[in-house]
């Protein structure tokens, strides 16, 4: 079992899988320049490379082509050449579930057999896709079921953007609509810590934001971190997306206990990094996620200390209060509705927005902190030998 000692950034190699000599490389997740390089290596004349790369880009990310045969403005001969060397296929959908509240969850199998989950949450004014960045997680936050699973590896740009592509397939959003999108927002809040896989997350989100393809504004993308302080400024400067921080406690001794990463990057360092996050303004506030755990972090004193800290560090902030989503064997309970309401009122009365998030997709274990758990447990049970 892979473990990552506290304070050591995970550098995880993909599982080595035997592959056929005829295996085709996927173009999903490559930059335009990388697609051009592959075309040149495949014998496409140099004078055509840039044009062909642009054609492929638009077919992949504007029209959602699943096969080269769909690319009707490319000659049949060239389509055959491309199909022999490359693929534009999809991650395998192992399971698709729909909650009673309309939330959708996909269990997706990667080429090496690993699996990740992706969740779409429809609301009146938006549709948000919750995207995973790693197989498993290294952070071991005690309230999160995903964190009870070992970290296997980082996802590639193609596997990250592949989750967006699958969701758009299912929602029927090809070609890319100019407005009225069902999938209007992306949050990097699924399995894993995105700042421990920043280069691949950045590459995938740059594809999402590209104006000739999916064309989603950076203002509609939010990256959620548990507090990897050294990477936060780089995220703001290089990617410029909204930042959400999993805070969950206002005292180091409590945060140390429920979020071990706090021992490396304590509250003072984390809040200073939030204050200095590039692009943070009252118009683009930092979101602080705060899970409500009964008798752990939900007192009126905790609420007042949260207000004090945000004002002391002068952070343009809003707070999302998240009722704890229980899972089998969880060491915590959800705070009472009365306690959550009181906490929210204290923060609101200080001039800081503190709405209570309505749990979504609980019946299919798609809510915050529940991803992958049931599918992994079920898969293990299926693999277990039958008793003699």
N, C-alpha and C positions, 0 to 999 in steps of 0.2 A: 504494500500500500504506500502510495506517494504521500509524504508529508512535507510541509514547508515550514522550517523553523521561523518563529516570529522575528521580523526584522530583515528577512532575506526575500528579495523580490523573486517571484517565480519565473524561471526561464525553462519552458517546457517544450520538449521536442515532440513532434507528431509521432504517433504510433507507426512503425514501419510495417507496411502491408505488401505482400507479394503482388506484383502487377503484371499484366500481360504486356508483351512487347508492343502490342497494337493499341494499348490504352491511349485514349485521346485526352488532350488537355482541355479543360474548360476555359472558355473566354470570360465567363462570369467572374467579376472581381478584378480583372486586369485594367490598368489605366489605358488611355488611348495610345500612349507611346509604347506600352508593352504589347498591345494588340498589333500595332504597326511592326514591332520587332518580330513577332511571331509570323506575321504575313510575309515579311521579307525573307525570313528563314524558310518559309514554305514555297518560295519561288515566285511570289507576286512581284511584278516589275516595280522597280523603285518609284517610278513616276506615278504609279497607281496606289501606292501604299497608304498615303495620307487620306485619299478619297475613300478607299475601301474600309479603312479603320473607322472613318466617320459614319459610313453606311452601316457597318456592323453595330456601332455604338447606338445609333438611333433604333435599329431593329431590336437590340437587346433591352434598352432602357426606356424607349418611348412607346414601342409597339409590343414589347413582351414576347418576341418570337421564341418558340421552343425548339425550332429545328431550322436548319439552313434552307430547307425546301420552301419555307414561308417567305424568304427574302426575294421578292419578285423583281426588284430592280438590280439584281446581281445575276450574271449569266449562269445558265444551267451548268456549264463546264466548271466555272469557278465554285459554284455551290457544291459540286461533287468533290472538288479538291479540298474545300474547307471541311466538308463532312467526313472526309477520310482522315483528317489530322486533328480536328478539334470537335468540341461539343458545346452546346449552349443549353444543356439539359438542366434539370431541377434536382434539388435535394429530394430524397424519397420521403413522402408523407406516410409515416407508419400509422398514425392515428389522428383523426380530426374530431374534436368535441365542441359542442355548442352549449353554453350555459342557458339556464332559464332566463337570464337577464340579457342574452344576446352576445355575451363575451365568447370569443372563439379561441381555441387552443389547438396548436398543431404540435405533434411529436414528430421530429424530423430526424432521419437517419443520414449520417455523413458517409462519405466514401469509405472510411476506415471502420465503419460499423458503430462508432460512437453516436450518441443521440443528444439532441438539445430540444428545448421547448420554446415556442414563440406564442405570444398572446395578443389578440386584438380586442380592444375595448371600445365599443361604440357609445357615443354620447350625443346629446342633442346638437351641440355646436362643434363637435370634432370627433375624429376616430383615431385612437392612439394605438400604435403597434409597439409592444414591449419586446425588445430584441436582446438575445443573449450574446455574450462576447467570449465565453469560455465554456469548455465542457467541465462541469463541476465548478468548484470554488475553493480558494485557499484560505478564506478569511475566518471561517468557523464562528461567525456571529451566532450566539447561543439561541436567539429567538427565531432564526431562519432555518427552515428545513433544507433548503438548497445547500446551506453551509455545512450540513452534516455529511455531504458527499465529498469524496476526495477530488482534488483537481487532477484532471487528466491531461489537458492541453489547451492552448489558446486556439481560437477559431481563426481561420484565414479570412482575408477580405472577401473572397468568393462565398464563404460559408456565412458571413455576416450579411452581405447584400442578398445572398440567396434566401434568407428569411423574409426580406422585404418583397422579393420577387414572388415567393410562394403566396404571401398574403394578398398581393395585388392580383395574382391569378384567381384566387378564390373569391375575391371581391369584384372581379370583372372590371378592373381598372386599366385595361389596355385598349387603345393607346392612352397615354397619359392625359387626363382631363385638364383643361386650363383652369377650371374652378369646380366647385361642388364635389371635391374629392371625398370619398368615404375614408380613405387612409390619409389623414391630414397632418398627423404628428407622429414622431418617433421618439421613444424613450429607451435609452440604453440602461435598462433596469432589470433585465432578465438574469439568467445564470451568469455568474462570474463578476469580476471587478474590471470594468472597461479600462481603467487607467493602468492596469497591469498588462494590457494588450493594446496600448494606445496606437502604435503604428498601424496595426491592422484595422482598428476601429476608425482611425482617421482616413485611411484609404477607402474604406467602405462608405463612410459618410460623405466623402468628397464626390463619390459617384452619385449618391442620393441627391446631393445639392446641385449637380451639374445641370445647367440650363438646357442642354440638348437631350436630356433624358428624363429621369424621374422629377427633377427640378423642384425639390422641396427646400424651402428657405431654411437657413440655419436657425432662424428664430422659432422654427417649429420642431427643432431637434433638441433634446435634453439628455445630457450625460449625467448619470448618477454614480457617485463615488462614495465609498465608505471612509474616505479621507486619506488618499495617497498624496500627501502634501507636496512632494517634489514635482509631481506631474501636473498639478492643477494649473499653474501659470502657463505651462506649455499648451495645455488643452485650450485655454482661453485665447492665447496668442496665435496658435496654428490652426485651430478648428473653429473657434468663435461661437460655439453652440452654448445654449443655456446650461447652467450648472445646478444640479441637485445634490445635496450632501446628506448622507444618512447620519444624522446626529444622535438621536435616540436617548441621550442623557446629557445632563448639564453639569455633572461632577465627574472628575477623572476616576474616582474610585468605582463609581457605578459603570461608567463607560468601559473601563478596563475589564470589568467582569463580563459584560454582555457583548462587547466588541473588542477582542484582543488587539486589534490594530491600534487602539488608543495608547497602548503601552509604548509604541514606537512614535506615533504622531499624536501627542496629547492635545487637549482642547485648545490650549493657548496657541499652539502652532497651527492647528486646523483653522481656527477662527481668523487668525492673521492672514492665512492664505485665502480665505473667503473674502476678507476685506480688500485684498489686493488683486482679486480675480479680474483679468482684463475684460473690459466691456460691461462690468456690473454697474448698473445705475438704477434709479428708482423705476425707470421704464423697463429695465431688464433685471429684475431682482433675482437673487439666489434663493432657491427653494431649499428649506430644511425639512427633511423627512423625520418624523418623530413618532415611533410606534408606541402605543399606549399599553403598558404592561402593569397589571394590577399590583399595587404596593411596591413597585420597583422604581418607577420614574414619573408617576402620575399625580403627585401631590400639588396642592396650591403653591407650596414653597418652590417646587420644581418649575412651575409655570412662571413664577416671578423671577426666578434665577435665569430662566431662558430669556425673558425680556431684558433683564439687566445685561446679560452677555451680548446680545445683539446690538443693544444701544451703546454699550461700552466700546465695542469694536466698530461701531458706525457702519454696519453692514446693511445695504438695501436688501431686505429679506421678506419672505413670506414663509409660513410654516404650514406643512401638511400634517395633520394629526391622523394617524393610521391605527384604527382598532386592530389589535393583534389577531392574526389569522391562525387559529389553532391547527395543530397537526398531531398525529398519534405519538405520544411520548413527550410532547413539548413540556419544558420545565416551567412555563409561565401560563398565566391566564389573562384574558382580555379585561381591561379596566371596565368598570361599570359605565353605562351610558351617562349617568349623572356626573361621575367623575370626569369623563371626557368633555362633557358640556362645560363644566366649571373651568377646566383647564383652558378650553377654547375661549371662554368669556374673558378670562384674565389677560390672555395674550391680545385678543381683539381690543380690549379696553385701553391697551397701551398704544394703539395705533398701528399694530402689526397684524396683517391678515393671518388668520389661523383656522381655515375651514377643516371640517372633519371629512376625511375621504370615505365615501361609501364603498364598502367591500364589494368587489365584482368577481364573478366566476368562482365563488367558493365551492359550489357544488361539483365543479370539475377540477378542483385544486389548481386554479389558475390565478388565485389572488397573491398579493405580495408575500414573498417568502415561502411559497408552496411549490414552486416550479420543479418539475422533474421527479419529485419524490415518489409519487404513486407509480409512474411508469417504470422507474428503476426497480422498485420493490416487486412489481408484477413480473418484470423480465427475469429477475433473479429466481422468483418462485417457479417460473416456467422452465428454467434451466436446472432446477434442483432434481436430483434423481428420485424416482418414485420409491417408496418404502418396499422392501422385499416382502 
